[in-house]
């Protein structure tokens, strides 16, 4: 089976291919010569994932999926949420985003947070959605060099290291994206 993943983020591709195994051939936007900037104007993760997957399906007529992920921090009323990638501005810089997050939290004692991923899968024009969540807390300093995004400031529940300190195998056992992908794979296996 071949699926187009509506991204060119090499970190996501590596992470997801490790979960999919060999029975699904994963291709990215470069593989279908999609160079345009796919709009993400929704006000929810669900809306953005849907917008991206239908953008690809309607233009390229291929089975595909898209995801949108947000870091939701309890003390910040769910922020940065749907704006996680551009929390510190349109430049979408992970380091700037983490600095802004740590600054906004300051000395706040409640550091509970969750990563949430929503996947929109389109098979032959029909959409299916899958969600994955991992709960944890935000550290006061960055730690670790693996992973991407907010991984250096997020410690999953039951762990004492950040996601950026985990190897990919360990991260894929618990991550929000891995959880959503596993639900999608289970669905595809039953179809």
Beta strands, then each sheet from edge to edge (+ up, - down):
strand 1: 2-5
strand 2: 25-27
strand 3: 64-73
strand 4: 80-81
strand 5: 112-123
strand 6: 126-138
strand 7: 154-156
sheet 1: 2+ 1+ 3+ 4-
sheet 2: 2+ 1+ 3+ 5- 6+ 7-
end
